[in-house]
Amino acid sequence: MTQWKPTTCMRCAVGCGQLQRGVDEGYGVDEVQGDHRHPTADGLACERGIRETKNPDGEWLTEPLIRRGDTLRPTTWDTALGTVAAEFLRAIGEDRNSVAVLGSGQQTNEAAYALGKLARGGIGTRHFDANTTLCMASAVTAYYDAFGSDAPPCTYDDIPAADTHVVWGANPAVAHPVLYRWILDSANEADGRLVVVDPVASETAADADHHVAPEPGTDLVLARAVLAQLVETDGIDREFVEAATDGFDRLVAALPAVETAAETAGVTVETVADLAAAFADPTLLYWGMGVNQSTHGTAAARMLINLCLATGNMGPGSGPFSLTGQANSMGTRVCSSKGTWPGHRAFDDPESRALVADTWDVPVDRLPDDPGPGPVGIVDRINRGHVDACWVVATNPAAGMPHATNVKRALDDVFLVVQDAFRSETVEHADVVLPAATWGESEGTVMNMERRVSRVTAVSETIDTVRQDLDIIAAVGNRIEPGLFDEPPVDPEPVFREIRELTAGTPADCSGITYDRLESERAVRWPAPDATSEGGYRYDDGEGWAFPTDSGLARFAAPTTYEGVPEPTDPEYPLLLTTGRRAGAYNTGVRNRETGEDVPRARINPQTAGQYVEVLDRGRTVVESRRASVTVTLVPDDGIPPGAIWLDVHHPSVNDLTLPAIDPDSNEPNYKQCAVRLAAPDRSPPVARDGVVRTGTVVRR
């Protein structure tokens, strides 16, 4: 019988420790359970994380594929890699920026780092990003603006220490069940409470002591109303503000009247007062994609941080805590060079650029001088003819990006390489497909949302025609820039050593974390500059507050004007579409899609549904936006506000409808609000995309 091995669940960013065991014969994971020695969750594990590690659904990619005419055909690794390298080298010869690379928060730190090293140092393209920008970029930008550094100041240790838990624009009951258990346990204490801010009566809202339901897209306005209320009622921690912050008076001078902001947000003044009162006790303020995925996402996240700063809710048991979806979103940000150089080194800092170039042994002038336009901007650059080749790794932009019809059209216009473990909608557009190892087959490290680094380990080998992400990246990289990596198979430990060296002395210092230490301690939080230290609550050095800003003070965000949702409803499109997570679903569903999911379920308030009886056919109707039409099953639900429709973000057809407008500061798309209408099913096919009927492009086993 095979031995149990410790690893980390890759289902979400909570980062629960697992023990896994491989099958006795053949390939695959046999058993999975929680790891009581792992400090993150002390043996807790959610059923879905265990299920999807042990027995994922979906069609596995088992051999390299190459397009011959209209069909993807099996090929050898030599042919696949040679074709990829030849096409990339041809494009690089014309313009280094004519190659685009899209990575993922589902890779290990080592693979994400290697992909960034190849994209930025080997290829030298500014068109490199990852799907983490689609969910976390606004929170990241807000953290930098306020604290001069990425990542929450809080840790999981602060959850039981808090009295009040405010969950704003997130649904952790569905997205992060283990973390949500800790929140509920704390909120259910005698002095505890749970406050939820969400237009939808979510599963989390059902447990709340107080549920605030603002108009969709008005998070920024509501947060400004709360701050104005706190100023009026002397709810400000003046001592903390004066000692540790800068810019408060300028912000206060630009605040709206409470009454005016409350009216815009669709809530009463009394509701604003109740929400403001929540910050009187030690309060943790959590938020998620409901805030981030907006053209006002950064401004709203800044304002949530402002609420914590203004009320002195900084320190153990309090503070701003953004909730991350993907398992290694944090590691991608720290390691991959997508928005900063490794260790959160500033992209335009000459010393950092020189250090990175020297470490990679590439010319410093090859390194791009800005992070690039973000994923939506990269698609736009493809459509404008500025990108000839695109490499997509462990992500599914054909289903996961907004205005997905336009994304598919762009992918068809370039030489497309897709590297993944499962067949996806994006694979169907590929010219070359590179099959990669998945959970239980991969070696490396990841970082969870509270900054803990831990190991992921393999308990199963793969068949000969499937390779590790790191080996595939190195094989392509060495064909483009000889000697950029060790020859595959690549040992991930020296790669992590390189990451450690580049993060040394930075706010995200991982230099004191080694594979040996992780084997002993299971997980270590950064900053960890030596072999015994571990990060706790950030910015408090025991002698006072110290932030990595020019002044050493936390910064209140500059005043921002609310300009409304980017695509408001009108008589032609009178309903507002919003999206959210569905229990049990994972990203775009390629590893856990259920049978019978051809038609998504659209939740709608019964009052609103009653106005559209004439366009229903046996419970089905068609949701139309200005970009596409999708047939849905309509499900009456009192938890959805009148005039709105809710679709789950995981269904592959939903993003045909959504809007590619982006936040100007973070490049994160506005997934949450766009104008739609309902139409009779006979007016549109099941899924209409540019006039082509596609009722399902993924084959499920």
C-alpha positions in Angstrom: 0.0 0.0 0.0 1.3 3.5 -0.9 2.2 5.9 1.9 0.3 9.0 3.0 2.0 12.3 1.9 1.3 15.8 3.1 0.2 18.3 0.6 -2.0 21.4 0.2 -5.5 21.5 -1.2 -5.6 23.4 -4.5 -9.3 24.0 -4.5 -9.3 27.5 -3.1 -7.0 30.0 -1.4 -7.8 28.9 2.2 -4.8 26.6 1.8 -6.0 23.6 3.9 -3.4 20.9 4.6 -4.2 17.5 3.2 -2.8 14.0 3.4 -3.1 12.1 0.2 -2.3 8.6 -0.9 -1.8 7.3 -4.4 -3.4 4.2 -5.9 -1.5 0.9 -5.6 -1.5 0.2 -9.3 -1.6 2.6 -12.2 -2.0 6.4 -11.9 -4.2 8.6 -9.7 -5.0 9.6 -6.1 -6.7 6.9 -4.0 -7.5 8.7 -0.7 -7.4 12.2 0.7 -8.1 13.6 4.2 -7.3 16.6 6.3 -3.8 17.0 7.8 -3.9 17.7 11.6 -0.2 18.7 11.6 -0.8 21.5 9.0 -1.1 24.9 10.9 -3.6 26.4 8.5 -6.7 24.4 9.2 -5.6 21.9 11.9 -7.1 19.0 10.0 -10.3 20.6 8.7 -11.1 20.1 5.1 -14.1 20.7 2.9 -15.8 17.8 1.1 -15.5 19.4 -2.3 -11.7 19.9 -2.0 -11.3 16.3 -1.1 -13.6 15.1 -3.8 -12.0 17.2 -6.6 -8.5 16.2 -5.5 -9.4 12.5 -5.4 -11.8 12.1 -8.3 -12.1 15.2 -10.6 -14.6 15.1 -13.5 -13.9 16.5 -16.9 -12.0 15.2 -19.9 -8.3 14.7 -19.2 -5.8 15.8 -21.7 -3.5 12.7 -22.1 -1.3 13.5 -25.1 0.0 16.5 -27.1 -2.4 17.7 -29.8 -1.7 19.7 -33.0 -4.3 21.2 -35.4 -4.5 19.6 -38.8 -7.1 21.5 -40.7 -10.2 21.9 -38.5 -9.2 19.0 -36.1 -6.9 18.6 -33.2 -4.8 15.5 -33.8 -2.4 13.6 -31.5 1.3 14.3 -32.0 4.6 13.8 -30.3 6.2 16.1 -27.7 9.1 16.8 -30.0 6.7 17.9 -32.8 4.5 20.0 -30.4 7.4 21.7 -28.7 9.3 22.3 -32.0 6.2 23.9 -33.5 5.6 26.1 -30.5 9.2 27.3 -30.4 9.3 27.9 -34.2 6.2 30.0 -34.1 7.2 32.0 -31.0 10.7 32.7 -32.4 9.2 33.9 -35.7 6.9 36.3 -33.8 9.7 37.4 -31.4 11.9 38.2 -34.5 9.3 40.7 -35.6 8.4 42.2 -32.2 8.9 40.7 -28.7 5.5 42.1 -27.8 3.8 40.1 -30.5 3.8 37.1 -28.2 1.2 37.1 -25.3 1.3 34.8 -22.3 -1.6 34.2 -19.9 -0.9 32.4 -16.7 -2.9 31.3 -13.7 -3.5 31.3 -10.0 -3.7 27.5 -10.2 0.0 26.9 -10.9 2.6 26.3 -8.2 4.9 29.2 -7.2 7.7 27.5 -9.1 5.7 27.1 -12.4 4.3 30.7 -12.1 7.8 32.0 -11.5 9.2 30.1 -14.5 6.4 31.3 -16.8 7.1 34.9 -15.8 10.8 34.4 -16.2 10.3 33.1 -19.7 7.6 35.7 -20.7 9.5 38.7 -19.3 13.1 37.6 -19.6 13.2 35.0 -22.4 10.6 36.5 -24.7 10.7 40.0 -23.3 7.0 40.7 -23.8 4.8 43.3 -21.9 1.8 41.2 -22.9 2.0 38.8 -19.9 -0.6 38.5 -17.2 -2.6 35.9 -15.3 -6.2 35.2 -14.5 -5.7 36.5 -11.0 -6.1 40.0 -12.5 -9.7 39.0 -13.2 -10.6 38.6 -9.5 -8.0 40.2 -7.2 -6.3 43.1 -9.0 -8.6 45.8 -7.5 -7.9 44.7 -4.0 -4.2 44.5 -4.7 -4.1 48.0 -6.1 -6.0 49.3 -3.1 -3.6 47.6 -0.7 -0.6 49.3 -2.5 -2.4 52.6 -2.4 -3.1 52.4 1.4 -0.1 50.4 2.7 2.6 50.5 0.0 2.4 46.7 -0.2 0.2 44.0 -1.5 -1.7 41.4 0.6 -3.9 41.7 3.7 -2.4 42.7 7.0 -4.6 40.2 8.8 -4.1 36.4 9.3 -6.5 33.6 10.2 -5.5 34.0 13.8 -7.4 37.3 13.8 -10.8 35.6 13.0 -11.5 34.2 16.5 -10.2 37.5 18.0 -12.7 39.7 16.2 -16.1 40.6 17.7 -17.7 41.8 14.5 -17.4 40.2 11.1 -18.5 42.4 8.1 -18.6 40.4 4.9 -19.0 42.8 2.0 -19.6 41.6 -1.6 -18.5 38.0 -0.9 -20.1 34.7 -0.1 -17.6 32.6 1.9 -20.3 30.1 2.9 -20.0 28.9 -0.7 -16.5 30.0 -1.8 -14.5 29.3 1.4 -16.4 26.8 3.6 -13.5 26.1 6.1 -12.7 29.8 6.6 -16.5 30.5 6.9 -16.7 28.0 9.7 -14.2 30.0 11.7 -16.1 33.2 10.9 -19.4 31.7 12.1 -17.8 30.2 15.3 -16.5 33.7 16.2 -19.7 35.5 15.2 -21.8 33.1 17.3 -19.9 34.0 20.5 -21.7 36.0 23.1 -20.3 39.3 21.9 -20.0 38.4 18.3 -22.0 39.2 15.2 -22.0 38.8 11.5 -23.0 41.6 9.1 -23.3 41.0 5.4 -23.4 43.6 2.6 -24.7 42.0 -0.6 -27.5 42.9 -3.1 -28.3 39.2 -3.1 -29.6 37.3 -0.2 -26.7 34.8 -0.3 -26.0 31.7 1.7 -23.7 33.9 3.9 -26.5 36.5 4.3 -28.8 33.8 5.5 -26.6 33.4 8.6 -26.2 37.1 9.2 -27.4 39.1 12.2 -27.8 42.0 9.8 -28.1 41.9 6.0 -27.6 45.1 4.1 -28.8 44.9 0.4 -27.6 48.0 -1.6 -28.4 48.6 -5.2 -26.0 46.5 -7.3 -22.8 48.3 -8.2 -23.1 50.9 -5.4 -20.5 49.6 -3.0 -18.3 52.7 -3.3 -21.3 55.0 -2.5 -22.4 52.9 0.5 -18.9 52.8 1.9 -18.6 56.6 1.5 -22.0 57.0 3.3 -20.7 54.8 6.2 -17.6 56.9 6.5 -19.6 60.1 6.4 -21.8 58.7 9.2 -18.8 57.8 11.3 -17.5 61.4 10.9 -20.8 62.9 11.9 -21.2 60.6 15.0 -17.6 60.9 16.2 -16.9 57.3 15.4 -13.4 58.1 14.2 -10.3 56.8 16.1 -8.5 60.2 16.1 -5.5 58.9 18.0 -4.8 56.2 15.4 -5.6 58.5 12.4 -3.2 61.2 13.6 -0.4 58.8 14.6 -0.4 56.3 11.7 -2.2 57.8 8.7 -2.1 60.5 6.1 -4.7 62.2 4.0 -7.8 61.9 6.3 -8.8 65.6 6.2 -8.7 65.7 2.4 -10.9 62.6 2.2 -13.4 63.9 4.7 -13.7 67.2 2.8 -14.9 65.3 -0.2 -17.5 63.0 1.5 -21.1 63.3 0.4 -24.0 63.9 2.7 -25.2 60.7 4.3 -28.7 61.1 3.1 -27.6 61.7 -0.5 -25.3 58.7 -0.6 -27.8 56.4 1.1 -30.4 57.3 -1.5 -28.0 56.5 -4.3 -27.1 53.2 -2.7 -30.8 52.3 -2.2 -30.7 52.0 1.5 -32.1 54.0 4.4 -30.1 56.4 6.6 -30.9 54.1 9.5 -29.3 51.2 7.6 -26.1 53.3 7.1 -26.1 54.1 10.8 -26.4 50.4 11.8 -23.6 49.5 9.4 -21.4 52.3 10.8 -22.0 51.0 14.3 -20.5 47.7 13.4 -17.1 49.3 13.4 -17.2 50.3 17.0 -16.0 46.9 18.1 -12.9 45.0 16.9 -14.0 44.3 13.4 -12.7 42.3 10.5 -13.9 43.5 7.1 -13.8 40.9 4.4 -14.6 41.5 0.8 -14.5 39.6 -2.5 -15.3 39.7 -6.2 -18.6 41.5 -5.6 -16.5 44.5 -4.8 -13.4 43.9 -7.0 -15.1 43.1 -10.3 -16.3 46.6 -11.1 -15.1 49.7 -12.9 -15.2 51.2 -9.4 -13.5 48.1 -7.8 -10.3 49.7 -6.7 -12.1 52.8 -5.4 -14.5 50.7 -3.4 -11.7 48.5 -2.0 -9.8 51.6 -1.0 -12.9 52.9 0.7 -13.3 49.7 2.7 -9.7 50.0 3.8 -10.5 53.7 4.7 -13.2 52.5 7.0 -10.8 50.3 8.9 -8.2 53.0 9.1 -10.6 55.7 10.2 -12.1 53.5 13.0 -8.7 52.2 14.2 -9.7 48.7 13.1 -6.1 47.8 12.6 -4.2 45.2 14.7 -5.0 41.7 15.9 -8.7 40.9 15.6 -9.5 43.6 13.1 -8.6 45.1 9.7 -9.3 44.7 6.0 -9.2 41.1 4.7 -9.8 40.5 1.0 -10.9 36.9 0.2 -9.0 35.2 -2.6 -10.6 32.6 -4.8 -7.8 30.7 -6.6 -5.5 28.5 -4.6 -2.3 30.3 -5.6 -3.4 33.8 -6.5 -1.1 35.2 -3.9 1.9 33.2 -5.1 1.3 34.3 -8.7 1.4 37.9 -7.5 4.6 37.4 -5.4 6.5 35.2 -7.9 5.4 35.5 -11.5 6.5 39.0 -12.5 3.1 39.8 -13.8 2.5 43.1 -12.0 5.8 43.4 -10.0 9.1 41.7 -10.1 9.4 38.8 -7.6 8.9 39.9 -4.0 6.7 42.8 -5.0 9.7 44.7 -6.4 8.5 47.7 -8.3 8.4 47.2 -12.0 10.0 50.6 -12.8 12.7 50.4 -10.1 16.2 50.4 -11.8 17.8 48.4 -9.0 15.1 45.7 -9.1 15.3 45.5 -12.8 19.1 45.1 -12.7 18.9 42.4 -10.0 16.2 40.4 -12.0 18.2 40.7 -15.2 21.4 39.6 -13.5 19.6 36.6 -11.8 18.1 35.5 -15.1 21.2 36.3 -17.1 19.3 38.3 -19.7 19.9 41.9 -20.9 18.2 44.4 -18.7 16.9 46.3 -21.7 14.9 43.2 -22.7 12.8 43.5 -19.6 9.5 45.4 -20.3 9.3 48.8 -18.6 5.6 48.4 -17.6 3.4 45.5 -16.5 1.2 45.6 -19.6 -2.5 46.2 -20.3 -4.0 43.3 -18.4 -6.0 40.3 -19.9 -8.8 42.4 -21.4 -6.2 44.7 -22.8 -4.2 41.8 -24.3 -7.4 40.6 -26.1 -7.8 44.1 -27.4 -4.2 44.1 -28.7 -4.8 40.8 -30.4 -7.9 42.2 -32.1 -5.9 45.2 -33.3 -3.3 43.0 -34.9 -0.5 43.6 -32.5 -0.2 40.0 -31.2 0.6 37.0 -33.4 1.0 34.2 -30.9 -0.6 33.5 -27.5 0.2 30.9 -24.8 -2.5 30.1 -22.3 -1.5 28.1 -19.2 -3.9 26.6 -16.7 -6.7 29.0 -17.5 -9.8 29.1 -19.7 -10.2 32.6 -21.2 -12.7 31.4 -23.8 -15.2 30.9 -21.0 -13.7 32.9 -18.1 -13.2 36.3 -19.6 -15.9 38.9 -20.2 -17.5 39.3 -23.7 -16.2 35.7 -24.3 -17.5 35.7 -27.9 -14.9 38.5 -28.6 -12.2 36.5 -26.8 -12.9 33.4 -28.9 -12.7 35.5 -32.0 -9.3 36.9 -30.9 -8.0 33.4 -30.0 -8.9 32.2 -33.5 -6.8 35.0 -35.0 -3.5 34.0 -33.4 -1.2 31.0 -33.1 -2.7 29.6 -29.9 -0.9 27.3 -27.5 -3.0 25.9 -24.6 -1.3 24.1 -21.7 -3.7 22.4 -19.3 -4.7 19.2 -17.5 -8.3 19.1 -18.8 -10.0 19.8 -22.1 -11.6 23.3 -22.0 -13.4 25.7 -24.2 -10.1 27.4 -24.9 -8.6 24.1 -26.0 -11.1 24.0 -28.9 -9.4 27.1 -30.4 -5.8 25.9 -29.9 -3.2 25.2 -32.6 -1.1 23.2 -30.2 -2.2 21.6 -26.9 0.3 20.7 -24.2 -1.1 18.2 -21.6 0.0 19.1 -18.0 0.0 17.3 -14.7 -2.7 18.2 -12.1 -3.3 17.9 -8.3 -1.7 14.9 -6.8 0.8 14.7 -9.7 2.7 18.0 -9.2 5.5 19.1 -7.0 6.2 22.6 -5.7 4.8 25.2 -3.3 1.8 27.5 -3.0 0.7 30.6 -0.9 -2.7 31.0 0.6 -4.6 34.2 1.2 -3.0 34.8 4.6 0.5 34.6 3.1 1.3 31.0 4.2 3.7 29.1 2.0 3.2 25.3 1.9 4.2 22.3 -0.2 2.1 20.5 -2.8 3.4 17.0 -3.5 2.8 14.2 -6.0 1.5 10.8 -4.9 1.1 9.6 -8.5 3.2 9.7 -11.6 1.6 10.6 -14.9 1.5 8.6 -18.1 4.5 9.2 -20.4 2.6 11.7 -22.6 1.8 14.1 -19.8 4.4 16.4 -18.2 4.7 18.8 -15.3 4.0 22.5 -15.9 7.5 23.4 -14.9 9.0 20.9 -17.3 6.9 22.1 -20.2 7.8 25.8 -19.5 11.5 24.9 -19.3 11.4 22.9 -22.5 9.8 25.8 -24.4 12.0 28.4 -22.7 15.3 26.7 -23.5 14.3 26.5 -27.2 13.7 30.3 -27.1 16.6 31.3 -24.8 19.1 28.5 -24.5 20.2 28.0 -20.8 17.3 30.0 -19.3 16.4 26.9 -17.3 17.9 23.6 -16.2 17.0 20.9 -18.7 13.8 19.0 -17.9 12.8 17.3 -15.8 13.4 20.3 -13.6 13.8 19.9 -9.8 11.4 22.6 -8.3 13.5 23.1 -5.2 16.3 25.1 -6.9 13.6 27.2 -8.6 12.1 28.0 -5.2 15.6 28.9 -4.0 15.8 31.4 -6.8 12.5 32.8 -5.7 13.7 33.1 -2.2 16.8 35.0 -3.3 14.8 37.5 -5.3 12.4 38.1 -2.5 15.1 38.7 0.2 14.8 42.1 1.8 11.4 42.8 0.2 8.0 43.2 1.9 7.2 39.6 0.7 10.5 38.2 2.0 10.5 34.4 1.7 14.2 33.9 2.0 13.9 32.1 5.4 11.5 29.4 3.9 13.1 26.3 2.6 11.7 22.9 1.5 13.3 21.4 4.6 11.5 23.9 6.8 8.2 23.2 5.1 8.7 19.5 5.6 9.1 20.1 9.3 6.6 22.9 9.9 4.2 22.2 7.0 3.5 25.9 6.3 5.2 29.3 7.0 3.8 32.8 6.6 5.9 35.5 5.0 7.6 37.8 5.6 10.1 35.2 6.9 13.6 36.7 6.4 15.4 33.9 8.4 15.0 30.3 9.3 13.0 30.9 12.5 10.9 33.9 11.8 7.3 34.0 10.5 5.0 36.8 9.6 2.1 37.7 11.8 -0.1 40.8 11.7 1.7 43.2 9.3 2.9 46.8 9.8 3.1 46.7 13.6 6.7 46.1 14.6 5.9 46.2 18.3 7.0 49.8 18.7 4.3 51.3 16.6 3.0 51.3 13.1 5.3 51.3 10.2 4.1 51.1 6.6 6.3 50.7 3.5 5.2 54.0 2.1 7.4 57.1 1.5 6.1 58.7 4.7 5.9 55.5 6.7 2.2 56.2 7.2 -0.9 54.5 5.9 -2.6 56.5 3.2 -6.3 57.4 3.0 -7.4 57.0 -0.6 -7.9 60.2 -2.6 -11.6 61.2 -3.1 -13.3 59.3 -5.9 -16.6 60.2 -7.6 -19.1 57.5 -8.3 -20.1 57.5 -11.9 -22.7 54.6 -12.0 -22.4 51.2 -13.5 -20.8 51.1 -17.0 -23.8 49.7 -18.7 -27.0 50.9 -17.0 -30.4 49.4 -17.8 -32.7 51.2 -20.3 -36.0 50.5 -22.0 -34.4 48.2 -24.5 -32.4 46.2 -21.9 -34.3 46.7 -18.7 -32.8 44.1 -16.4 -29.5 44.0 -14.7 -27.4 40.8 -14.9 -25.1 39.9 -12.0 -22.9 36.9 -11.5 -21.8 34.9 -8.4 -20.4 31.6 -7.2 -22.5 28.4 -7.1 -21.9 25.9 -4.3 -19.7 23.0 -5.5 -18.6 24.7 -8.7 -15.0 25.4 -9.5 -13.8 28.2 -11.9 -15.2 27.4 -15.3 -16.0 23.9 -14.5 -13.5 22.0 -16.5 -12.6 19.6 -13.7 -16.0 19.3 -12.0 -18.8 20.1 -14.5 -21.9 18.2 -13.8 -23.8 16.4 -16.6 -27.0 18.2 -17.8 -25.4 21.6 -17.5 -25.9 22.7 -21.1 -28.4 25.4 -20.0 -27.5 27.6 -17.0 -30.0 28.3 -14.2 -30.9 32.0 -14.0 -32.2 33.1 -10.6 -34.8 35.9 -10.7 -37.1 37.6 -8.2 -40.7 36.1 -8.6 -42.0 39.7 -8.9 -39.8 40.3 -11.9 -40.4 36.8 -13.3 -44.1 37.5 -13.3 -43.6 40.3 -15.8 -42.1 37.9 -18.4 -44.6 35.0 -18.5 -45.0 35.5 -22.2 -41.4 34.7 -23.0 -41.3 31.5 -20.9 -41.4 28.1 -22.6 -41.5 25.2 -20.1 -39.4 27.2 -17.6 -36.9 28.3 -20.2 -36.2 31.7 -21.7 -33.4 33.6 -23.4 -31.1 36.2 -21.7 -29.9 38.7 -24.2 -27.2 41.3 -23.8 -25.7 43.6 -26.4 -23.1 41.0 -27.0 -24.8 37.6 -27.1 -27.9 35.5 -26.2 -28.0 32.5 -23.9 -30.9 30.1 -23.2 -31.5 29.6 -19.5 -33.8 27.9 -17.1 -35.5 30.5 -15.1 -35.6 29.9 -11.3 -37.8 32.2 -9.1 -35.8 33.2 -6.0 -36.8 35.8 -3.4 -33.1 36.4 -2.6 -32.5 38.2 -5.9 -33.4 41.9 -5.9 -36.3 42.9 -8.3 -35.1 43.9 -11.7 -32.0 41.7 -11.6 -31.0 38.3 -12.9 -28.3 36.1 -11.3 -26.2 33.6 -13.2 -23.4 31.5 -11.9 -19.9 32.6 -13.0 -18.8 29.0 -13.5 -21.1 28.1 -16.5 -19.1 28.4 -19.8 -21.8 30.4 -21.6 -22.4 33.1 -19.0 -19.5 35.3 -20.0 -20.7 35.6 -23.6 -23.1 38.1 -22.0 -20.8 40.1 -19.7 -19.1 43.4 -20.3 -15.4 43.9 -20.9 -15.3 47.3 -19.3 -12.4 47.5 -16.8 -11.3 49.4 -13.7 -8.9 52.1 -14.8 -6.5 51.6 -12.0 -6.4 47.7 -11.8 -7.4 46.5 -15.3 -9.9 44.2 -13.5 -13.1 43.7 -15.6 -16.6 44.7 -14.5 -18.3 41.2 -14.5 -21.1 42.1 -12.0 -23.4 44.5 -13.8 -24.5 44.6 -17.4 -27.9 45.3 -19.0 -29.9 42.4 -20.4 -33.4 41.5 -21.4 -35.5 38.3 -21.7 -36.8 37.0 -25.0 -38.8 34.0 -26.1 -36.7 30.8 -26.6 -37.6 30.5 -30.3 -35.9 33.9 -31.0 -32.4 32.5 -30.3 -30.7 29.1 -30.3 -29.5 27.5 -27.1 -26.2 29.4 -27.1 -25.8 31.9 -30.0 -22.3 33.1 -30.6 -21.8 35.1 -33.8 -24.6 33.2 -35.4 -23.1 29.8 -34.7 -25.1 27.4 -32.5 -22.9 25.7 -29.9 -24.7 23.6 -27.3 -21.5 22.3 -25.6 -17.9 22.2 -26.7 -16.4 20.1 -23.8 -16.7 16.3 -23.9 -17.2 14.9 -20.4 -16.2 11.4 -19.4 
